[in-house]
């Protein structure tokens, strides 16, 4: 069985691991330069900063088994936020260490953007073709709908209903390199009713030796400024948190615009099959969402397939 997976995030890699164990010939394609999707860590002037998912929790036994394995390999560690009672988990040297670990041993092709789906074949921007028996797509649903439209794939009313029910919040992420760590208690602070909803001190998290912080804008602020100049948006965000991130301590910064940062409305089941097609949809827009939900989406889909 030849299975192609579009998207090397948590859902895609989780599905790939299970399917390889079941004997599928699996190839994972991703348009990015690295695996992980929103499990992202960036290096700026020797400083590291998580700029996508910041942490995650565990509720399900399937995800707990996976987390236990990562803990035994020292890929992850616990993180206790002052504002939260339950323990969170983070990548021991950045969140992208988790998908990198998952991708080990899998066939993953990076910088490979799929632009067309034909009958049991994909075509990519680089001019390559990939045949498949089953296709799993884990990228954000708006991108899925665009790919289907480009490919002329007919969608039933039920297909459209499922896709249209899934919505995402955008998020601007600012990564700033500092000349000294902040004094944020426990290294992370959640803000309410402000342009910035989250500040993480990556030095205090223990993922970087050079001090850095990550700012996440609120969904409302991000929607309001989605098409604005990103550098100007970043300056506004930094100015709004001068109480915690003193401007004179900022050496440099970068900004990233996540158009599909978090699935705010999800399809209740962990995955979905396009009617009359060997095409399956998965990701954090399905099931419980977030990091665990994305993992479980891919896991349950792969478990379901013969």
C-alpha positions, -999 to +999 in steps of 0.1 A: +000+000+000+015+033-011+004+062+011+013+098+006+010+123+034+009+161+028+022+179+058+050+170+081+035+183+113+023+164+143-007+148+125+012+138+094+042+123+113+020+105+138+000+089+110+033+080+091+048+063+122+017+040+126+014+033+089+050+023+085+046-001+113+016-016+095+036-021+064+026+009+042+050+025+019+048+060+032+062+093+018+056+126+037+057+158+016+060+192+031+065+226+015+087+239+044+124+237+050+119+216+081+095+192+097+071+202+125+047+228+110+036+249+140+060+230+163+086+255+153+119+267+167+140+294+151+176+304+156+184+342+155+220+353+162+227+321+181+195+326+202+167+300+199+130+308+202+099+286+199+076+307+177+047+283+171+032+260+197+047+269+231+038+239+253+013+211+255-006+190+280-016+153+280-050+138+285-053+106+265-036+073+271-024+071+235-006+105+237+007+097+272+025+066+259+041+087+232+051+113+258+066+086+281+088+075+252+100+111+246+107+116+282+128+084+284+148+097+254+151+132+270+134+148+240+109+166+262+108+180+297+082+193+321+074+230+324+054+246+352+037+279+344+030+302+374-005+308+360-014+272+355-018+244+380-011+214+357+023+206+344+030+214+307+056+198+284+081+214+261+108+202+237+140+199+258+160+221+233+130+236+214+096+224+203+109+213+169+130+186+186+098+166+189+088+164+152+125+159+143+125+129+166+092+116+151+106+120+115+137+099+122+135+068+100+106+081+079+108+091+042+102+129+044+106+152+014+110+189+022+106+219+000+080+200-019+048+219-024+019+199-039+000+219-065-022+194-082-040+161-073-050+140-103-062+104-104-040+087-078-011+110-085+003+143-071+022+169-089+045+193-071+059+228-077+093+213-084+078+193-113+079+159-096+050+134-095+041+110-067+016+081-072-005+069-043-031+044-032-042+065-003-037+102+003-037+119+037-038+157+039-029+174+072-024+210+062-049+237+073-083+233+057-083+266+038-052+254+020-069+220+014-099+237-002-076+258-025-057+226-035-090+208-043-102+238-064-069+239-083-072+201-089-109+202-099-118+176-073-156+176-068-167+179-032-201+167-019-223+188+002-211+168+032-175+174+023-181+211+020-200+211+053-171+195+071-145+218+056-165+250+060-172+242+097-135+244+105-121+278+113-087+291+124-074+321+143-044+339+130-014+349+151+016+372+148+047+358+165+076+381+174+110+366+184+133+391+201+169+385+211+178+402+244+210+413+261+196+397+294+168+375+304+135+389+316+122+386+352+089+369+341+080+344+368+085+308+356+094+322+321+059+325+307+030+349+312-005+349+297-021+383+292-057+392+289-074+418+267-041+432+253-025+431+218+000+405+231-016+374+247+015+355+256+052+361+264+077+334+268+113+338+280+131+311+260+162+314+282+141+306+313+124+277+295+159+263+291+160+260+253+186+287+245+219+300+260+214+334+244+184+352+260+153+356+238+116+360+241+086+350+220+055+372+218+022+359+205-005+385+195-041+379+205-064+365+178-084+398+177-052+419+173-039+395+146-071+396+126-072+434+128-036+437+115-034+406+093-025+424+061-005+452+078+033+456+075+047+428+097+076+449+110+052+477+121+030+451+138+060+437+156+070+472+169+034+477+182+036+444+200+069+451+216+059+485+227+028+471+244+048+448+266+076+472+276+067+464+312+081+429+308+103+432+278+123+464+282+129+480+248+166+489+255+173+452+261+161+442+226+191+436+203+171+424+173+138+407+164+120+388+137+083+384+131+062+355+116+026+357+106+007+325+112-025+327+091-038+294+105-024+294+140-051+277+160-083+259+150-110+278+168-138+257+154-131+220+147-148+189+132-157+167+161-143+135+147-105+130+146-104+127+108-126+127+077-126+108+044-137+127+013-167+109-002-160+085-030-122+092-028-092+076-011-084+110+004-084+116+041-082+148+061-066+151+095-048+177+117-056+200+146-089+210+129-102+176+139-110+162+173-098+180+204-073+203+186-039+217+198-008+196+199-023+165+214-053+167+191-031+169+160-012+138+172-044+119+179-059+129+146-031+113+127-029+083+151-066+074+149-067+078+111-037+055+106-051+030+131-084+031+111-068+023+077-062-013+068 
